Amino acid sequence: MIGETEIFLDKTDLHILRLMQGNARISNADLARELGMAPSGILERVKKLEQKNVIMQYTARVNPIALQQKLLAFIFMKASDGPGSSNATLELAKIPEVQEVHHVAGDDCYLVKVRTYDSASLMHIMRTQFSKIPNILSTRTTIVLETVKEQQQLVIPEK
């Protein structure tokens, strides 16, 4: 995760990020051609973006339906340790079906995104895994009926 320190990105860095976010498999040669730079210069910039933790990971986006993971749920949780304490969040993050864990403002402490096969498998996770986390006081689950938009891409400024 990028910390609070500010990272300076110039126009070329931002252009590289836009292109790579659209296609993480883009070659250095294609990046260089697009930016009118030498491939060695692109390679150096990409490595610096990785070292600064601006580019955090390269992944493939897999269609959850292809894996029969048809149920998406958001679960609001109250915990006795409250936001800022990492006990519950560390335990939640260990559960493979948990895709995201967020500290949130308001009555709840955490918002957890879970993707699984069906309501029975969600109930199983809640009974066998969430219930083992001693700090969780209550949960409130919202099941997604339809996803209109879901993306991980960020808006990268033109500068």
Contact map, one row per residue, 1 for C-alpha under 8 A:
111000000000000000000000000000000000000000000000000010010000000000000000000000000000000000000000000000000000000000000000000000000000000000000000000000000000000
111110000000000000000000000000000000000000000000000011000000000000000000000000000000000000000000000000000000000000000000000000000000000000000000000000000000000
111110000000000000000000000000000000000000000000000000000000000000000000000000000000000000000000000000000000000000000000000000000000000000000000000000000000000
011111000000000000000000000000000000000000000000000000000000000000000000000000000000000000000000000000000000000000000000000000000000000000000000000000000000000
011111100000000000000000000000000000000000000000000000000000000000000000000000000000000000000000000000000000000000000000000000000000000000000000000000000000000
000111110000000000000000000000000000000000000000000000000000000000000000000000000000000000000000000000000000000000000000000000000000000000000000000000000000000
000011111000000000000000000000000000000000000000000100000000000000000000000000000000000000000000000000000000000000000000000000000000000000000000000000000000000
000001111100000000000000000000000000000000000000000000000000000000000000000000000000000000000000000000000000000000000000000000000000000000000000000000000000000
000000111111110000000000000000000000000000000000000000000000000000000000000000000000000000000000000000000000000000000000000000000000000000000000000000000000000
000000011111110000000000000000000000000000000000000000000000000000000000000000000000000000000000000000000000000000000000000000000000000000000000000000000000001
000000001111111000000000000000000000000000000000000000000000000000000000000000000000000000000000000000000000000000000000000000000000000000000000000000000000011
000000001111111100000000000000000010000000000000000000000000000000000000000000000000000000000000000000000000000000000000000000000000000000000000000000000000000
000000001111111110000000000000000000000000001000100000000000000000000000000000000000000000000000000000000000000000000000000000000000000000000000000000000000000
000000001111111111000000000000000000000000000000000000000000000000000000000000000000000000000000000000000000000000000000000000000000000000000000000000000001111
000000000011111111100000000000000010000000000000000000000000000000000000000000000000000000000000000000000000000000000000000000000000000000000000000000000000010
000000000001111111110000000000100000000000000100000000000000000000000000000000000000000000000000000000000000000000000000000000000000000000000000000000000000000
000000000000111111111000000000000000000000000000000000000000000000000000000000000000000000000000000000000000000000000000000000000000000000000000000000000001000
000000000000011111111100000000000000000000000000000000000000000000000000000000000000000000000000000000000000000000000000000000000000000000000000000000000001000
000000000000001111111111010000100000000000000000000000000000000000000000000000000000000000000000000000000000000000000000000000000000000000000000000000000000000
000000000000000111111111110000000000000000000000000000000000000000000000000000000000000000000000000000000000000000000000000000000000000000000000000000000000000
000000000000000011111111000000000000000000000000000000000000000000000000000000000000000000000000000000000000000000000000000000000000000000000000000000001000000
000000000000000001111111000000000000000000000000000000000000000000000000000000000000000000000000000000000000000000000000000000000000000000000000000000000000000
000000000000000000111111110000000000000000000000000000000000000000000000000000000000000000000000000000000000000000000000000000000000000000000000000000000000000
000000000000000000111111110000000000000000000000000000000110000000000000000000000000000000000000000000000000000000000000000000000000000000000000000000000000000
000000000000000000010011111000000000000000000000000000000000000000000000000000000000000000000000000000000000000000000000000000000000000000000000000000000000000
000000000000000000110011111101100000000000000000000000000000000000000000000000000000000000000000000000000000000000000000000000000000000000000000000000000000000
000000000000000000000000111111100000000000000000000000000000000000000000000000000000000000000000000000000000000000000000000000000000000000000000000000000000000
000000000000000000000000011111110000001001100000000000000000000000000000000000000000000000000000000000000000000000000000000000000000000000000000000000000000000
000000000000000000000000001111111000001000000000000000000000000000000000000000000000000000000000000000000000000000000000000000000000000000000000000000000000000
000000000000000000000000011111111100000000000000000000000000000000000000000000000000000000000000000000000000000000000000000000000000000000000000000000000000000
000000000000000100100000011111111110001001000000000000000000000000000000000000000000000000000000000000000000000000000000000000000000000000000000000000000000000
000000000000000000000000000111111111111011000000000000000000000000000000000000000000000000000000000000000000000000000000000000000000000000000000000000000000000
000000000000000000000000000011111111110000000000000000000000000000000000000000000000000000000000000000000000000000000000000000000000000000000000000000000000000
000000000000000000000000000001111111100000000000000000000000000000000000000000000000000000000000000000000000000000000000000000000000000000000000000000000000000
000000000001001000000000000000111111100000000000000000000000000000000000000000000000000000000000000000000000000000000000000000000000000000000000000000000000000
000000000000000000000000000000011111110000000000000000000000000000000000000000000000000000000000000000000000000000000000000000000000000000000000000000000000000
000000000000000000000000000000011111111011000000000000000000000000000000000000000000000000000000000000000000000000000000000000000000000000000000000000000000000
000000000000000000000000000000011001111111000000000000000000000000000000000000000000000000000000000000000000000000000000000000000000000000000000000000000000000
000000000000000000000000000110110000111111100000000000000000000000000000000000000000000000000000000000000000000000000000000000000000000000000000000000000000000
000000000000000000000000000000000000011111110000000000000000000000000000000000000000000000000000000000000000000000000000000000000000000000000000000000000000000
000000000000000000000000000000010000111111111000000000000000000000000000000000000000000000000000000000000000000000000000000000000000000000000000000000000000000
000000000000000000000000000100110000111111111100000000000000000000000000000000000000000000000000000000000000000000000000000000000000000000000000000000000000000
000000000000000000000000000100000000001111111110000000000000000000000000000000000000000000000000000000000000000000000000000000000000000000000000000000000000000
000000000000000000000000000000000000000111111111000000000000000000000000000000000000000000000000000000000000000000000000000000000000000000000000000000000000000
000000000000100000000000000000000000000011111111100000000000000000000000000000000000000000000000000000000000000000000000000000000000000000000000000000000000000
000000000000000100000000000000000000000001111111110000000000000000000000000000000000000000000000000000000000000000000000000000000000000000000000000000000000000
000000000000000000000000000000000000000000111111111000000000000000000000000000000000000000000000000000000000000000000000000000000000000000000000000000000000000
000000000000000000000000000000000000000000011111111100000000000000000000000000000000000000000000000000000000000000000000000000000000000000000000000000000000000
000000000000100000000000000000000000000000001111111111100000000000000000000000000000000000000000000000000000000000000000000000000000000000000000000000000000000
000000000000000000000000000000000000000000000111111111110000000000000000000000000000000000000000000000000000000000000000000000000000000000000000000000000000000
000000000000000000000000000000000000000000000011111111000000000000000000000000000000000000000000000000000000000000000000000000000000000000000000000000000000000
000000100000000000000000000000000000000000000001111111100000000000000000000000000000000000000000000000000000000000000000000000000000000000000000000000000000000
110000000000000000000000000000000000000000000000111111110000000000000000000000000000000000000000000000000000000000000000000000000000000000000000000000000000000
010000000000000000000000000000000000000000000000111111110000000000000000000000000000000000000000000000000000000000000000000000000000000000000000000000000000000
000000000000000000000000000000000000000000000000110111111100000000000000000000000000000000000000000000000000000000000000000000000000000000000000000000000000000
100000000000000000000000000000000000000000000000010011111100000000000000000000000000000000000000000000000000000000000000000000000000000000000000000000000000000
000000000000000000000000000000000000000000000000000000111110000000000000000000000000000000000000000000000000000000000000000000000000000000000000000000000000000
000000000000000000000001000000000000000000000000000000111111000000000000000000000000000000000000000000000000000000000000000000000000000000000000000000000000000
000000000000000000000001000000000000000000000000000000001111100000000000000000000000000000000000000000000000000000000000000000000000000000000000000000000000000
000000000000000000000000000000000000000000000000000000000111110000000000000000000000000000000000000000000000000000000000000000000000000000000000000000000000000
000000000000000000000000000000000000000000000000000000000011111000000000000000000000000000000000000000000000000000000000000000000000000000000000000000000000000
000000000000000000000000000000000000000000000000000000000001111101000000000000000000000000000000000000000000000000000000000000000000000000000000000000000000000
000000000000000000000000000000000000000000000000000000000000111111100000000000000000000000000000000000000000000000000000000000000000000000000000000000000000000
000000000000000000000000000000000000000000000000000000000000011111111100000000000000000000000000000000000000000000000000000000000000000000000000000000000000000
000000000000000000000000000000000000000000000000000000000000001111111100000000000000000000000000000000000000000000000000000000000000000000000000000000000000000
000000000000000000000000000000000000000000000000000000000000011111111000000000000000000000000000000000000000000000000000000000000000000000000000000000000000000
000000000000000000000000000000000000000000000000000000000000001111111000000000000000000000000000000000000000000000000000000000000000000000000000000000000000000
000000000000000000000000000000000000000000000000000000000000000111111100000000000000000000000000000000000000000000001000000000000000000000000000000000000000000
000000000000000000000000000000000000000000000000000000000000000111111111000000000000000000000000000000000000000000111100000000000000000000000000000000000000000
000000000000000000000000000000000000000000000000000000000000000110011111000000000000000000000000000000000000000000111100000000000000000000000000000000000000000
000000000000000000000000000000000000000000000000000000000000000000001111100000000000000000000000000000000000000000111110000000000000000000000011000000000000000
000000000000000000000000000000000000000000000000000000000000000000001111110000000000000000000000000000000000000011110000000000000000000000000011000000000000000
000000000000000000000000000000000000000000000000000000000000000000000011111000000000000000000000000000000000000011100000000000000000000000001111000000000000000
000000000000000000000000000000000000000000000000000000000000000000000001111100000000000000000000000000000000001111000000000000000000000000001111000000000000000
000000000000000000000000000000000000000000000000000000000000000000000000111110000000000000000000000000000000001111000000000000000000000000111100000000000000000
000000000000000000000000000000000000000000000000000000000000000000000000011111000000000000000000000000000001111100000000000000000000000000111000000000000000000
000000000000000000000000000000000000000000000000000000000000000000000000001111100000000000000000000000000001111100000000000000000000000111110000000000000000000
000000000000000000000000000000000000000000000000000000000000000000000000000111110100000000000000000000000011110000000000000000000000000111100000000000000000000
000000000000000000000000000000000000000000000000000000000000000000000000000011111110000100000000000000000001110000000000000000000000001111000000000000000000000
000000000000000000000000000000000000000000000000000000000000000000000000000001111100000000000000000000000000000000000000000000000000001110000000000000000000000
000000000000000000000000000000000000000000000000000000000000000000000000000000111110101100000000000000000000000000000000000000000000001000000000000000000000000
000000000000000000000000000000000000000000000000000000000000000000000000000001111111100000000000000000000000100000000000000000000000000000000000000000000000000
000000000000000000000000000000000000000000000000000000000000000000000000000000101111110000000000000000110000110000000000000000000000000000000000000000000000000
000000000000000000000000000000000000000000000000000000000000000000000000000000000111110000000000000000100000000000000000000000000000000000000000000000000000000
000000000000000000000000000000000000000000000000000000000000000000000000000000001111111110000000000000000000000000000000000000000000000000000000000000000000000
000000000000000000000000000000000000000000000000000000000000000000000000000000000011111111000000000000000000000000000000000000000000000000000000000000000000000
000000000000000000000000000000000000000000000000000000000000000000000000000000001000111111100000000000000000000000000000000000000000001000000000000000000000000
000000000000000000000000000000000000000000000000000000000000000000000000000000101000111111110000000000000000000000000000000000000000111100000000000000000000000
000000000000000000000000000000000000000000000000000000000000000000000000000000000000111111111000000010000000000000000000000000000000000000000000000000000000000
000000000000000000000000000000000000000000000000000000000000000000000000000000000000011111111100000000000000000000000000000000000000000000000000000000000000000
000000000000000000000000000000000000000000000000000000000000000000000000000000000000001111111110000000000000000000000000000000000000100000000000000000000000000
000000000000000000000000000000000000000000000000000000000000000000000000000000000000000111111110010010000000000000000000000000000100100000000000000000000000000
000000000000000000000000000000000000000000000000000000000000000000000000000000000000000011111111011110000000000000000000000000000000000000000000000000000000000
000000000000000000000000000000000000000000000000000000000000000000000000000000000000000001111111010000000000000000000000000000000000000000000000000000000000000
000000000000000000000000000000000000000000000000000000000000000000000000000000000000000000111111110000000000000000000000000000001000000000000000000000000000000
000000000000000000000000000000000000000000000000000000000000000000000000000000000000000000001111111000000000000000000000000000000000000000000000000000000000000
000000000000000000000000000000000000000000000000000000000000000000000000000000000000000000000011111000000000000001110000000000000000000000000000000000000000000
000000000000000000000000000000000000000000000000000000000000000000000000000000000000000000011111111110000000000111100000000000000000000000000000000000000000000
000000000000000000000000000000000000000000000000000000000000000000000000000000000000000000001001111110000000000111100000000000000000000000000000000000000000000
000000000000000000000000000000000000000000000000000000000000000000000000000000000000000000001000011111000000001111000000000000000000000000000000000000000000000
000000000000000000000000000000000000000000000000000000000000000000000000000000000000000010011000011111100000011110000000000000000000000000000000000000000000000
000000000000000000000000000000000000000000000000000000000000000000000000000000000000000000000000000111110000011100000000000000000000000000000000000000000000000
000000000000000000000000000000000000000000000000000000000000000000000000000000000011000000000000000011111000111000000000000000000000000000000000000000000000000
000000000000000000000000000000000000000000000000000000000000000000000000000000000010000000000000000001111101111000000000000000000000000000000000000000000000000
000000000000000000000000000000000000000000000000000000000000000000000000000000000000000000000000000000111111100000000000000000000000000000000000000000000000000
000000000000000000000000000000000000000000000000000000000000000000000000000000000000000000000000000000011111100000000000000000000000000000000000000000000000000
000000000000000000000000000000000000000000000000000000000000000000000000000001000000000000000000000000001111100000000000000000000000000000000000000000000000000
000000000000000000000000000000000000000000000000000000000000000000000000000111100000000000000000000000011111111000000000000000000000000000000000000000000000000
000000000000000000000000000000000000000000000000000000000000000000000000000111100110000000000000000000111111111000000000000000000000000000000000000000000000000
000000000000000000000000000000000000000000000000000000000000000000000000000111100010000000000000000011110001111100000000000000000000000000000000000000000000000
000000000000000000000000000000000000000000000000000000000000000000000000011110000000000000000000000111110001111110000000000000000000000000000000000000000000000
000000000000000000000000000000000000000000000000000000000000000000000000011110000000000000000000011111000000011111000000000000000000000000000000000000000000000
000000000000000000000000000000000000000000000000000000000000000000000001111000000000000000000000011110000000001111100000000000000000000000000000000000000000000
000000000000000000000000000000000000000000000000000000000000000000000001111000000000000000000000111100000000000111110000000000000000000000000000000000000000000
000000000000000000000000000000000000000000000000000000000000000000001111100000000000000000000000111000000000000011111000000000000000000000000000000000000000000
000000000000000000000000000000000000000000000000000000000000000000001111000000000000000000000000100000000000000001111100110000000000000000000000000000000000000
000000000000000000000000000000000000000000000000000000000000000000011110000000000000000000000000000000000000000000111110110000000000000000000000000000000000000
000000000000000000000000000000000000000000000000000000000000000000001110000000000000000000000000000000000000000000011111110000000000000000000000000000000000000
000000000000000000000000000000000000000000000000000000000000000000000010000000000000000000000000000000000000000000001111111000000000000000000000000000000000000
000000000000000000000000000000000000000000000000000000000000000000000000000000000000000000000000000000000000000000000111111100000000000000000000000000000000000
000000000000000000000000000000000000000000000000000000000000000000000000000000000000000000000000000000000000000000011111111110000000000000000000000000000000000
000000000000000000000000000000000000000000000000000000000000000000000000000000000000000000000000000000000000000000011111111111000000000000000000000000000000000
000000000000000000000000000000000000000000000000000000000000000000000000000000000000000000000000000000000000000000000011111111100000000000000000000000000000000
000000000000000000000000000000000000000000000000000000000000000000000000000000000000000000000000000000000000000000000001111111111000000000000000000000000000000
000000000000000000000000000000000000000000000000000000000000000000000000000000000000000000000000000000000000000000000000111111111100000000000000000000000000000
000000000000000000000000000000000000000000000000000000000000000000000000000000000000000000000000000000000000000000000000011111111110000000000000000000000000000
000000000000000000000000000000000000000000000000000000000000000000000000000000000000000000000000000000000000000000000000001111111110000000000000000000000000000
000000000000000000000000000000000000000000000000000000000000000000000000000000000000000000000000000000000000000000000000000111111111000000000000000000000000000
000000000000000000000000000000000000000000000000000000000000000000000000000000000000000000000010000000000000000000000000000111111111100000000000000000000000000
000000000000000000000000000000000000000000000000000000000000000000000000000000000000000000010000000000000000000000000000000011111111100100000000000000000000000
000000000000000000000000000000000000000000000000000000000000000000000000000000000000000000000000000000000000000000000000000001111111110100000000000000000000000
000000000000000000000000000000000000000000000000000000000000000000000000000000000000000000000000000000000000000000000000000000011111110000000000000000000000000
000000000000000000000000000000000000000000000000000000000000000000000000000000000000000100110000000000000000000000000000000000001111111100000000000000000000000
000000000000000000000000000000000000000000000000000000000000000000000000000000000000000100000000000000000000000000000000000000000011111110000000000000000000000
000000000000000000000000000000000000000000000000000000000000000000000000000000111000001100000000000000000000000000000000000000000000111110000000000000000000000
000000000000000000000000000000000000000000000000000000000000000000000000000011110000000100000000000000000000000000000000000000000110111111100000000000000000000
000000000000000000000000000000000000000000000000000000000000000000000000000011110000000000000000000000000000000000000000000000000000011111100000000000000000000
000000000000000000000000000000000000000000000000000000000000000000000000000011100000000000000000000000000000000000000000000000000000000111110000000000000000000
000000000000000000000000000000000000000000000000000000000000000000000000001111000000000000000000000000000000000000000000000000000000000111111000000000000000000
000000000000000000000000000000000000000000000000000000000000000000000000001110000000000000000000000000000000000000000000000000000000000001111100000000000000000
000000000000000000000000000000000000000000000000000000000000000000000000111100000000000000000000000000000000000000000000000000000000000000111110000000000000000
000000000000000000000000000000000000000000000000000000000000000000000000111000000000000000000000000000000000000000000000000000000000000000011111000000000000000
000000000000000000000000000000000000000000000000000000000000000000000011110000000000000000000000000000000000000000000000000000000000000000001111100000000000000
000000000000000000000000000000000000000000000000000000000000000000000011110000000000000000000000000000000000000000000000000000000000000000000111111000000000000
000000000000000000000000000000000000000000000000000000000000000000000000000000000000000000000000000000000000000000000000000000000000000000000011111000000000000
000000000000000000000000000000000000000000000000000000000000000000000000000000000000000000000000000000000000000000000000000000000000000000000001111100000000000
000000000000000000000000000000000000000000000000000000000000000000000000000000000000000000000000000000000000000000000000000000000000000000000001111111000000000
000000000000000000000000000000000000000000000000000000000000000000000000000000000000000000000000000000000000000000000000000000000000000000000000011111000000000
000000000000000000000000000000000000000000000000000000000000000000000000000000000000000000000000000000000000000000000000000000000000000000000000001111100000000
000000000000000000000000000000000000000000000000000000000000000000000000000000000000000000000000000000000000000000000000000000000000000000000000001111110000000
000000000000000000000000000000000000000000000000000000000000000000000000000000000000000000000000000000000000000000000000000000000000000000000000000011111000000
000000000000000000000000000000000000000000000000000000000000000000000000000000000000000000000000000000000000000000000000000000000000000000000000000001111100000
000000000000000000001000000000000000000000000000000000000000000000000000000000000000000000000000000000000000000000000000000000000000000000000000000000111110000
000000000000000000000000000000000000000000000000000000000000000000000000000000000000000000000000000000000000000000000000000000000000000000000000000000011111000
000000000000000000000000000000000000000000000000000000000000000000000000000000000000000000000000000000000000000000000000000000000000000000000000000000001111100
000000000000010011000000000000000000000000000000000000000000000000000000000000000000000000000000000000000000000000000000000000000000000000000000000000000111110
000000000000010000000000000000000000000000000000000000000000000000000000000000000000000000000000000000000000000000000000000000000000000000000000000000000011111
000000000010011000000000000000000000000000000000000000000000000000000000000000000000000000000000000000000000000000000000000000000000000000000000000000000001111
000000000110010000000000000000000000000000000000000000000000000000000000000000000000000000000000000000000000000000000000000000000000000000000000000000000000111
